[in-house]
Amino acid sequence: MRLSVLKTAFVLAILPTLHSVAWAQGTLRIGMTASDIPLTTGQTDNGGEGMRFMGYTVYDALINWDLSSATKPSDLVPGLALSWGLDPTDPTKTKWLFKLRPDVKFHDGSAFTAESVVWNLDKLLKNDAPQFDQRQSAQGKSRIPAVASYRAIDPLTLKITTKSPDATLPYQLAWILMSSPANWEKQGKSWDNVAKSPSGTGPWKLASFVPRERAELVPNPDYWDKARVPKLDKMILLPLPEANARVAALRSGQVDWIEAPAPDAAKSLISAGFKIVTNAYPHNWTWHLSRAEGSPWNDIRIRKAANLAVDREGMKELLAGMMIPAEGFYPPGHQWFGKPTFKLEYKPDEAKKLMKEAGYTPEKPLVTKILISPSGSGQMQPLSMNELVQQNLADIGIKVDFEVVEWNQLINIWRAGAKDASSRGGTGMNYTYFIQDPFTGFIRHLQCNLAPPAGTNWGYYCDPEMDKLFDQVRNTFDPKEQTGILQKIHEKYVDDALFLMVTHDVNPRAMTAKVKGFVQAQNWFQDFSPITMDK
């Protein structure tokens, strides 16, 4: 508690300096949960929040997300590629053709072509390429495991060959953002220099930034999608990782918008005239459990006991109602939910019985360590939420010690895997997941051959039956048939209690009434282009 107060006091001390700046009319100032400005060179860090604020603002992917509606789930739409699909002459179903958008320019004025895509894929996948960047590769390589090779057919036609038939390729490519090859050359072939003066094709340009302090984005008036040229004069990003400090900044007029307001401040913010905007979106809040040798979570009785021990309604009260209690890895009512037989109910007595069968009681508990972060993209209110889970588990005979690390560090540990020394003996980590598509929602977490360093199967789970289901998804190009397979996968996720499944976020944002035109999409990412500020 004392640490939290000190952090808040520190941020409040520096905010008057920010207030002294003469803000331009039409400027939106956002308090992020991240503790630093996300990586600016293309593939961002800081998780989904990094992609939201520094990814899909400054850059585009071949395939983008439709962020225009608050009432329907987001789907893929053409980005820098006008169209894509399997090569009709290829019987192997591994060759894809992408027709690229003509007349697109990077912010530096250079042309976007198929060779630009090849260059960007090389910067992530080819260690011997002159433009290879380890920092960006760490963010992007694991997103596109299907890609085997790629080449430019002509300036506006790209061919990508997958390692095997993979219907999830379009979803994978939506994560890969295009930065300017010409700008890299201009900046002396130095990614450090590019970070200070980046060039994408997106609707916003990065005007300036100071690490850990602020970044200023301005509109790209020449953006290829004229309907999405930003209406604001400027958007300013401020790292404010502590929830109470974000609320204080909003109340005092230092910012106009904050991510993840402290739940106990919600009512008073609304009473003071602020808006709190929420929406269901593809997100879950879990503990990702290690399945490495020696992990207690290899015992299904312990995994089920933990899931039965969590008081999700109590957590909903803690969060001022801003959550959807988990009934599975996906939210109830989702088209992939299926009909799991294991119910995620609050049954501590049943949980104690399972723990006793496994050899543990509240008097002689299982002792284990879980890695958590104090804030971060999609992490909601991780300290208070994890403390509640910790108390619930102690009641049934699981004594949890926390290893608290900064969010970006936790991401690095997640990529390194549970067996890596950086995991410090932790048998689980609190990690929130984007679950919008089959690959990022299911496959990357549990496929055998995606354990680190090949992918982000942090816990080294491996089940041939699950892998068979994943293969079926990749080989099923009919959406209705694919949905049936995804339901079977979700049923196995729940019935085998493969994660500690706690809640789904509703993505709360608090903002001044001056913010107009924002449409909160059912997505981790958002479109800032329509926003205006009342005078």
C-alpha positions as CSV (number, residue, x, y, z in Angstrom):
1,M,0.0,0.0,0.0
2,R,2.8,2.4,0.9
3,L,4.5,1.8,-2.5
4,S,1.2,2.6,-4.3
5,V,0.8,5.8,-2.4
6,L,4.4,6.9,-3.2
7,K,3.9,6.1,-6.9
8,T,0.8,8.2,-6.9
9,A,2.5,11.1,-5.1
10,F,5.4,11.0,-7.6
11,V,3.1,11.1,-10.6
12,L,1.1,13.9,-9.1
13,A,4.3,15.8,-8.5
14,I,5.3,15.8,-12.1
15,L,1.8,16.4,-13.6
16,P,1.8,20.1,-13.0
17,T,4.8,20.3,-15.3
18,L,2.7,18.7,-18.0
19,H,-0.2,21.0,-17.3
20,S,2.0,24.1,-17.9
21,V,2.3,23.1,-21.6
22,A,-0.1,25.1,-23.8
23,W,-2.3,22.3,-25.2
24,A,-3.5,22.9,-28.8
25,Q,-7.2,22.9,-29.5
26,G,-8.3,19.5,-30.5
27,T,-5.6,17.7,-28.5
28,L,-6.4,14.4,-26.8
29,R,-4.2,13.4,-23.9
30,I,-4.3,9.7,-22.9
31,G,-3.0,8.1,-19.7
32,M,-1.9,4.6,-20.6
33,T,-1.3,1.7,-18.2
34,A,2.1,1.0,-19.7
35,S,5.1,2.3,-17.8
36,D,7.0,3.3,-21.0
37,I,6.3,4.5,-24.5
38,P,5.8,1.4,-26.7
39,L,8.6,0.5,-29.1
40,T,8.2,2.9,-32.1
41,T,9.9,1.0,-35.0
42,G,7.0,-1.1,-36.2
43,Q,6.4,-4.2,-34.1
44,T,5.6,-2.7,-30.8
45,D,6.2,-4.0,-27.3
46,N,4.0,-3.5,-24.2
47,G,1.5,-6.1,-25.4
48,G,-1.9,-5.2,-26.9
49,E,-1.7,-1.7,-25.5
50,G,1.5,-1.1,-27.4
51,M,-0.2,-2.2,-30.6
52,R,-3.2,-0.1,-29.8
53,F,-1.4,3.2,-29.3
54,M,1.8,2.9,-31.3
55,G,1.1,0.0,-33.7
56,Y,-2.2,0.5,-35.6
57,T,-1.8,4.3,-35.3
58,V,1.5,4.8,-37.0
59,Y,1.5,1.6,-39.1
60,D,-0.7,-0.7,-41.1
61,A,-0.8,-4.5,-41.6
62,L,-1.6,-6.2,-44.8
63,I,-4.9,-7.1,-43.1
64,N,-6.5,-4.8,-40.6
65,W,-9.3,-5.1,-38.1
66,D,-12.6,-3.4,-38.6
67,L,-12.9,-1.1,-35.6
68,S,-15.9,0.9,-36.7
69,S,-18.7,-0.8,-34.7
70,A,-19.5,-1.1,-31.0
71,T,-22.3,-3.5,-31.5
72,K,-20.8,-6.4,-33.5
73,P,-17.6,-8.4,-33.1
74,S,-14.6,-7.1,-35.2
75,D,-13.6,-9.0,-38.3
76,L,-10.7,-8.7,-40.7
77,V,-10.8,-6.1,-43.5
78,P,-8.4,-5.1,-46.2
79,G,-5.4,-3.1,-45.1
80,L,-2.4,-2.7,-47.3
81,A,-3.7,-5.8,-49.1
82,L,-6.8,-5.2,-51.1
83,S,-7.5,-9.0,-51.3
84,W,-6.0,-12.3,-50.4
85,G,-6.7,-16.0,-50.8
86,L,-5.3,-19.4,-51.7
87,D,-3.7,-19.8,-55.1
88,P,-6.4,-21.6,-57.1
89,T,-3.8,-23.5,-59.1
90,D,-2.1,-24.9,-56.0
91,P,-3.5,-28.3,-54.9
92,T,-1.5,-28.3,-51.6
93,K,-3.4,-25.3,-50.2
94,T,-0.2,-23.8,-49.0
95,K,0.3,-20.9,-51.4
96,W,-1.5,-17.6,-50.8
97,L,-1.7,-14.6,-53.2
98,F,-2.1,-11.0,-51.9
99,K,-3.1,-8.2,-54.2
100,L,-1.7,-5.0,-52.7
101,R,-3.2,-1.5,-52.5
102,P,-1.8,0.8,-55.1
103,D,-0.4,4.3,-54.6
104,V,0.3,3.9,-50.9
105,K,3.1,6.0,-49.5
106,F,5.1,5.7,-46.3
107,H,5.3,8.8,-44.1
108,D,8.7,9.6,-45.7
109,G,7.2,9.6,-49.2
110,S,8.5,6.3,-50.4
111,A,6.2,3.8,-52.1
112,F,4.8,0.8,-50.5
113,T,5.2,-2.3,-52.7
114,A,5.4,-6.1,-52.5
115,E,9.2,-5.7,-52.0
116,S,8.4,-3.6,-48.9
117,V,6.5,-6.6,-47.5
118,V,9.4,-9.0,-48.2
119,W,11.8,-6.5,-46.5
120,N,9.6,-6.3,-43.4
121,L,9.2,-10.1,-43.2
122,D,12.9,-10.5,-43.5
123,K,13.5,-8.0,-40.6
124,L,11.6,-10.4,-38.4
125,L,12.4,-13.9,-39.7
126,K,15.9,-13.8,-41.3
127,N,18.7,-13.4,-38.8
128,D,21.3,-12.7,-41.6
129,A,19.3,-10.0,-43.3
130,P,20.9,-6.5,-42.9
131,Q,17.7,-5.1,-41.6
132,F,17.0,-7.9,-39.1
133,D,16.0,-6.4,-35.7
134,Q,16.0,-8.6,-32.7
135,R,13.7,-6.4,-30.7
136,Q,11.0,-6.4,-33.4
137,S,11.6,-10.1,-34.2
138,A,10.9,-10.9,-30.5
139,Q,7.5,-9.2,-30.9
140,G,6.5,-10.5,-34.3
141,K,8.2,-13.8,-35.2
142,S,6.0,-15.9,-32.9
143,R,2.9,-14.3,-34.5
144,I,3.5,-15.9,-37.9
145,P,4.6,-19.5,-37.4
146,A,2.7,-20.6,-40.5
147,V,5.0,-18.7,-42.9
148,A,7.6,-20.8,-44.7
149,S,8.6,-18.4,-47.6
150,Y,7.4,-15.4,-49.4
151,R,8.3,-13.4,-52.6
152,A,7.2,-10.5,-54.7
153,I,5.5,-11.6,-57.9
154,D,5.3,-8.0,-59.2
155,P,5.1,-4.6,-57.4
156,L,1.5,-5.2,-56.2
157,T,1.4,-9.0,-55.9
158,L,2.8,-11.0,-53.1
159,K,3.0,-14.8,-52.6
160,I,3.3,-16.4,-49.2
161,T,3.8,-20.1,-48.8
162,T,2.9,-21.8,-45.5
163,K,4.6,-24.8,-43.9
164,S,1.3,-26.7,-44.2
165,P,-2.3,-25.8,-45.0
166,D,-3.2,-23.1,-42.5
167,A,-6.6,-21.3,-42.6
168,T,-5.4,-19.0,-39.8
169,L,-2.8,-17.2,-41.9
170,P,-4.8,-14.0,-42.4
171,Y,-5.3,-13.6,-38.6
172,Q,-1.5,-14.1,-38.1
173,L,-0.6,-11.4,-40.7
174,A,-2.9,-8.9,-39.0
175,W,-0.2,-8.6,-36.3
176,I,2.6,-7.7,-38.7
177,L,3.1,-4.0,-39.3
178,M,5.0,-2.4,-42.2
179,S,7.8,0.1,-41.6
180,S,9.6,1.9,-44.4
181,P,12.7,0.4,-45.9
182,A,13.7,3.7,-47.4
183,N,13.5,5.4,-44.0
184,W,15.8,2.7,-42.5
185,E,18.3,3.5,-45.2
186,K,17.9,7.2,-44.6
187,Q,18.5,6.7,-40.8
188,G,21.9,5.1,-41.5
189,K,20.5,1.5,-41.3
190,S,20.1,2.0,-37.6
191,W,16.9,0.9,-35.8
192,D,17.9,3.1,-32.9
193,N,17.8,6.1,-35.3
194,V,14.5,4.8,-36.8
195,A,13.0,4.7,-33.3
196,K,13.5,8.5,-33.1
197,S,12.1,9.2,-36.5
198,P,9.9,6.2,-37.6
199,S,7.9,5.9,-40.9
200,G,4.9,3.8,-41.4
201,T,1.8,4.1,-43.6
202,G,-0.7,4.6,-40.8
203,P,-3.2,7.4,-40.1
204,W,-0.9,9.0,-37.5
205,K,2.7,10.2,-37.6
206,L,4.9,10.1,-34.5
207,A,6.0,13.7,-34.1
208,S,8.2,13.3,-31.0
209,F,8.6,11.2,-27.9
210,V,10.6,11.0,-24.6
211,P,11.0,7.5,-23.2
212,R,8.9,6.9,-20.0
213,E,7.4,10.4,-20.3
214,R,5.3,11.1,-23.4
215,A,4.7,10.6,-27.2
216,E,3.0,13.0,-29.5
217,L,1.2,11.8,-32.6
218,V,-0.2,14.0,-35.4
219,P,-2.5,13.2,-38.3
220,N,-1.2,11.9,-41.6
221,P,-3.2,14.0,-44.0
222,D,-2.1,11.8,-47.0
223,Y,-3.4,8.6,-45.4
224,W,-4.8,6.2,-48.1
225,D,-8.1,5.7,-46.3
226,K,-9.5,9.3,-46.4
227,A,-12.4,8.4,-44.1
228,R,-9.8,7.6,-41.4
229,V,-7.6,10.7,-41.6
230,P,-7.6,11.8,-37.9
231,K,-9.8,14.7,-36.9
232,L,-7.7,15.7,-33.9
233,D,-4.8,18.1,-34.1
234,K,-2.7,15.9,-31.9
235,M,-2.8,12.8,-29.6
236,I,-0.5,12.7,-26.6
237,L,0.4,9.4,-24.9
238,L,1.5,9.5,-21.2
239,P,2.7,6.4,-19.3
240,L,0.8,6.2,-16.0
241,P,1.0,2.6,-14.8
242,E,-0.6,3.2,-11.4
243,A,-4.4,3.2,-11.4
244,N,-4.9,5.8,-8.7
245,A,-2.4,8.1,-10.4
246,R,-4.4,7.8,-13.7
247,V,-7.6,8.7,-11.9
248,A,-5.9,11.7,-10.2
249,A,-4.6,12.9,-13.5
250,L,-8.1,12.7,-15.1
251,R,-9.7,14.6,-12.1
252,S,-7.1,17.4,-12.2
253,G,-7.4,17.9,-15.9
254,Q,-3.9,16.7,-16.8
255,V,-5.3,14.1,-19.2
256,D,-8.6,13.7,-21.0
257,W,-8.8,9.9,-21.1
258,I,-7.4,7.0,-19.0
259,E,-7.2,3.3,-19.6
260,A,-8.4,1.0,-16.8
261,P,-9.6,3.4,-14.1
262,A,-9.5,2.2,-10.5
263,P,-12.9,0.5,-9.9
264,D,-13.5,2.1,-6.6
265,A,-13.3,5.5,-8.3
266,A,-16.0,4.7,-11.0
267,K,-19.0,6.1,-9.2
268,S,-17.3,9.3,-8.1
269,L,-15.9,9.9,-11.6
270,I,-19.4,9.5,-13.1
271,S,-20.8,11.8,-10.4
272,A,-18.2,14.4,-11.4
273,G,-19.3,14.3,-15.0
274,F,-16.8,12.0,-16.5
275,K,-17.8,9.2,-18.9
276,I,-16.9,5.5,-18.3
277,V,-17.1,3.6,-21.6
278,T,-17.2,-0.2,-21.5
279,N,-17.8,-3.0,-24.0
280,A,-17.4,-6.7,-24.2
281,Y,-14.4,-7.7,-26.2
282,P,-12.2,-10.8,-26.9
283,H,-10.2,-10.9,-23.7
284,N,-9.6,-13.1,-20.7
285,W,-7.8,-12.8,-17.4
286,T,-6.1,-16.1,-16.5
287,W,-3.3,-17.8,-14.8
288,H,-1.3,-19.6,-17.4
289,L,-0.1,-22.8,-15.7
290,S,3.2,-24.5,-16.2
291,R,3.1,-28.1,-17.3
292,A,6.9,-28.6,-17.1
293,E,8.1,-31.6,-15.1
294,G,7.6,-31.1,-11.4
295,S,4.8,-28.5,-11.7
296,P,1.9,-29.1,-9.3
297,W,-0.4,-28.1,-12.1
298,N,0.2,-31.4,-13.9
299,D,-2.4,-32.8,-11.5
300,I,-5.9,-32.2,-12.9
301,R,-7.3,-32.4,-9.4
302,I,-5.3,-29.4,-8.4
303,R,-6.2,-27.5,-11.6
304,K,-9.9,-28.2,-11.1
305,A,-9.7,-27.3,-7.4
306,A,-8.2,-24.0,-8.1
307,N,-10.9,-23.2,-10.6
308,L,-13.6,-24.1,-8.1
309,A,-12.0,-22.0,-5.4
310,V,-12.2,-18.6,-7.1
311,D,-15.1,-16.4,-5.9
312,R,-15.8,-14.7,-9.2
313,E,-18.9,-12.9,-8.0
314,G,-16.7,-11.5,-5.2
315,M,-14.2,-10.3,-7.7
316,K,-17.0,-8.7,-9.7
317,E,-17.9,-6.7,-6.6
318,L,-14.3,-5.8,-6.2
319,L,-14.2,-4.4,-9.7
320,A,-17.4,-2.4,-9.4
321,G,-19.2,-4.8,-11.8
322,M,-16.7,-4.1,-14.6
323,M,-16.1,-7.7,-15.6
324,I,-17.8,-10.9,-16.9
325,P,-17.2,-13.9,-14.6
326,A,-15.5,-16.7,-16.5
327,E,-17.3,-19.8,-17.4
328,G,-14.5,-20.9,-19.7
329,F,-11.5,-19.6,-21.6
330,Y,-14.0,-17.8,-23.8
331,P,-17.0,-15.9,-22.5
332,P,-20.4,-17.4,-22.2
333,G,-22.4,-17.1,-25.4
334,H,-19.4,-17.1,-27.7
335,Q,-19.8,-19.1,-30.9
336,W,-16.8,-21.3,-29.9
337,F,-17.9,-22.0,-26.4
338,G,-19.4,-25.4,-27.0
339,K,-20.8,-27.5,-24.2
340,P,-18.1,-28.2,-21.6
341,T,-19.1,-30.4,-18.7
342,F,-16.8,-28.9,-16.0
343,K,-18.6,-25.9,-14.5
344,L,-16.5,-23.0,-13.2
345,E,-18.5,-22.5,-10.1
346,Y,-17.6,-21.2,-6.6
347,K,-17.5,-24.5,-4.7
348,P,-14.7,-24.3,-2.1
349,D,-15.9,-27.5,-0.3
350,E,-15.6,-29.5,-3.5
351,A,-12.2,-27.9,-4.1
352,K,-11.0,-28.9,-0.7
353,K,-12.0,-32.5,-1.4
354,L,-10.0,-32.5,-4.6
355,M,-7.0,-31.0,-2.8
356,K,-7.2,-33.6,0.0
357,E,-7.2,-36.4,-2.7
358,A,-4.1,-34.8,-4.1
359,G,-2.4,-34.8,-0.6
360,Y,-2.9,-31.2,0.5
361,T,-5.0,-29.3,3.1
362,P,-5.2,-25.8,4.4
363,E,-3.1,-26.9,7.3
364,K,-0.5,-28.7,5.0
365,P,-0.8,-26.6,1.9
366,L,0.8,-26.9,-1.5
367,V,3.3,-24.0,-1.8
368,T,3.9,-22.5,-5.2
369,K,5.0,-19.3,-6.9
370,I,3.1,-17.2,-9.5
371,L,4.5,-14.4,-11.6
372,I,2.4,-11.3,-11.8
373,S,2.7,-7.6,-12.9
374,P,1.6,-4.5,-11.1
375,S,-0.1,-3.1,-14.3
376,G,-0.1,-3.5,-18.0
377,S,-2.1,-3.9,-21.2
378,G,-5.3,-5.8,-20.4
379,Q,-4.1,-6.8,-16.9
380,M,-7.1,-4.9,-15.4
381,Q,-6.3,-4.3,-11.7
382,P,-3.8,-7.1,-11.3
383,L,-2.6,-6.5,-7.7
384,S,-6.0,-6.4,-6.0
385,M,-7.4,-9.2,-8.2
386,N,-4.5,-11.5,-7.6
387,E,-4.7,-10.9,-3.9
388,L,-8.3,-12.1,-3.9
389,V,-7.4,-15.2,-5.9
390,Q,-4.5,-15.8,-3.4
391,Q,-6.9,-15.6,-0.5
392,N,-9.4,-18.0,-2.2
393,L,-6.6,-20.5,-3.0
394,A,-5.2,-20.4,0.6
395,D,-8.7,-21.4,1.9
396,I,-8.4,-24.7,0.0
397,G,-4.8,-25.5,0.6
398,I,-2.8,-23.7,-2.1
399,K,-0.4,-21.2,-0.6
400,V,0.7,-18.8,-3.4
401,D,3.8,-16.5,-3.2
402,F,3.9,-13.8,-5.9
403,E,6.9,-12.7,-7.9
404,V,6.0,-9.2,-9.0
405,V,7.7,-8.0,-12.2
406,E,7.1,-5.0,-14.6
407,W,4.7,-5.8,-17.5
408,N,7.3,-5.7,-20.3
409,Q,9.5,-8.0,-18.2
410,L,6.6,-10.4,-17.7
411,I,6.1,-10.5,-21.5
412,N,9.7,-11.4,-22.0
413,I,9.4,-14.2,-19.4
414,W,6.3,-15.4,-21.2
415,R,8.2,-15.7,-24.4
416,A,11.2,-17.4,-22.7
417,G,9.0,-20.2,-21.2
418,A,8.4,-21.7,-17.8
419,K,11.6,-23.7,-17.9
420,D,13.8,-20.6,-18.4
421,A,15.7,-19.2,-15.5
422,S,13.9,-15.9,-15.9
423,S,10.7,-17.6,-14.7
424,R,12.4,-17.9,-11.2
425,G,10.8,-21.1,-10.3
426,G,7.3,-19.8,-11.0
427,T,4.7,-22.5,-11.9
428,G,2.2,-20.0,-13.3
429,M,1.8,-16.5,-14.5
430,N,-1.1,-14.1,-14.5
431,Y,-1.5,-13.2,-18.2
432,T,-4.4,-11.7,-20.1
433,Y,-5.0,-12.9,-23.6
434,F,-6.4,-11.5,-26.8
435,I,-8.8,-14.3,-27.9
436,Q,-10.2,-12.9,-31.2
437,D,-9.0,-15.6,-33.6
438,P,-8.2,-19.3,-33.6
439,F,-4.4,-18.9,-33.6
440,T,-4.0,-16.2,-30.9
441,G,-7.0,-17.5,-29.0
442,F,-6.2,-21.2,-28.8
443,I,-3.3,-22.6,-30.9
444,R,-0.3,-20.5,-29.8
445,H,-0.8,-21.3,-26.1
446,L,-0.9,-25.1,-26.2
447,Q,0.5,-26.6,-29.5
448,C,3.4,-28.9,-28.7
449,N,5.9,-27.5,-31.2
450,L,5.2,-23.9,-30.2
451,A,6.9,-24.2,-26.8
452,P,9.7,-21.6,-26.5
453,P,11.8,-20.6,-28.3
454,A,9.5,-21.6,-31.3
455,G,6.5,-19.9,-29.9
456,T,4.6,-18.8,-26.8
457,N,3.4,-22.1,-25.3
458,W,4.9,-20.8,-22.0
459,G,3.8,-23.8,-19.9
460,Y,5.1,-26.5,-22.3
461,Y,1.7,-28.2,-22.5
462,C,1.7,-31.1,-25.0
463,D,-1.2,-33.3,-25.8
464,P,-1.4,-35.2,-29.2
465,E,-5.2,-35.1,-29.0
466,M,-5.2,-31.3,-28.8
467,D,-2.6,-31.0,-31.6
468,K,-4.9,-33.2,-33.8
469,L,-7.7,-30.7,-33.2
470,F,-5.4,-27.8,-34.0
471,D,-4.4,-29.5,-37.3
472,Q,-8.1,-29.9,-38.1
473,V,-8.6,-26.1,-37.7
474,R,-5.8,-25.3,-40.0
475,N,-7.1,-27.7,-42.7
476,T,-10.7,-26.6,-42.5
477,F,-11.4,-23.6,-44.7
478,D,-15.2,-23.7,-44.3
479,P,-16.2,-21.4,-41.4
480,K,-19.1,-23.5,-40.2
481,E,-17.0,-26.7,-40.0
482,Q,-14.2,-24.8,-38.4
483,T,-16.5,-23.5,-35.7
484,G,-17.5,-27.1,-34.7
485,I,-13.8,-28.0,-34.3
486,L,-13.1,-24.8,-32.3
487,Q,-16.0,-25.7,-29.9
488,K,-14.4,-29.1,-29.3
489,I,-11.1,-27.3,-28.5
490,H,-12.8,-25.0,-26.0
491,E,-14.5,-27.9,-24.3
492,K,-11.1,-29.6,-23.8
493,Y,-9.7,-26.3,-22.5
494,V,-12.4,-26.2,-19.8
495,D,-13.0,-29.9,-19.0
496,D,-9.2,-30.4,-18.5
497,A,-9.0,-27.1,-16.6
498,L,-5.9,-26.1,-18.6
499,F,-5.8,-22.5,-17.2
500,L,-7.0,-20.9,-14.0
501,M,-9.9,-19.0,-15.8
502,V,-11.1,-16.1,-13.7
503,T,-12.8,-13.3,-15.7
504,H,-13.3,-11.4,-18.9
505,D,-12.6,-7.7,-19.1
506,V,-15.1,-5.1,-20.4
507,N,-12.3,-2.7,-21.3
508,P,-13.3,0.3,-19.1
509,R,-12.0,3.7,-20.1
510,A,-12.8,6.9,-18.3
511,M,-12.8,10.2,-20.1
512,T,-13.9,13.8,-20.0
513,A,-17.2,14.7,-21.5
514,K,-15.2,16.8,-24.1
515,V,-14.2,13.6,-25.9
516,K,-16.6,13.1,-28.8
517,G,-16.9,10.6,-31.6
518,F,-15.2,7.6,-30.0
519,V,-16.7,4.2,-30.9
520,Q,-15.4,1.5,-28.5
521,A,-15.0,-1.5,-30.8
522,Q,-15.3,-5.1,-29.5
523,N,-11.5,-5.4,-29.9
524,W,-8.3,-4.9,-28.0
525,F,-7.5,-2.3,-30.6
526,Q,-9.4,1.0,-31.3
527,D,-9.7,3.6,-34.0
528,F,-8.8,7.1,-32.8
529,S,-9.4,8.8,-36.1
530,P,-13.1,9.8,-35.6
531,I,-12.4,11.5,-32.2
532,T,-12.8,15.2,-31.7
533,M,-12.5,17.4,-28.6
534,D,-15.2,19.9,-27.6
535,K,-13.8,23.4,-27.0
